[in-house]
Amino acid sequence: MGLLDIVIVILIIAWLGGFSMHIGGGLIHLLLVIAVIVLVVRFLS
């Protein structure tokens, strides 16, 4: 796994943790959006 893959996994885990514990509010969803965008850019390039 590259560094980018590790960052994506961490962002998704942080989103799932924040979503299940109802903490962070909009920041947690922002992290998920960033992770998805990076993942899509990685697949397209």
N, C-alpha and C positions, 0 to 999 in steps of 0.2 A: 504494500500500500504506500502510495505517495503521501506527501504532506497534505495536499489538497483533499485527498480521500479521508484522512484522519480528521481534518477540520470539518468536513461535511458530516461525518459520523458524530462528532462532538456536538455540533449544532442541532442535529436531529434528536440526540439523546437529551440535550438541554431543553429542547422544545417539548418533548414528551414528558419529561420530569416536571417542567413548569406547568404544563397543561393539566397533568393529573393532580398537582398540588395547588392549583389556582393561584400561582404567584407570578409576578412579573408583568402581567397584563399584556399590553401591546408589544412590549419588547420581545416576549417569547415568540409571538407570531412573526415579528420582523426577522428574528433569527431563522425561522423556518423558511421564510421567503428568500432570504439570502442563500441558504443552503440549497434550495431548489434551483435558483438562478445559476449558482456556481455549477451544480450538477448538470444542468442543461447545456451550459456553455462548454463544459468539459466533454460531453458526448458529441456536440456538434463540431468540435475542433479536433 
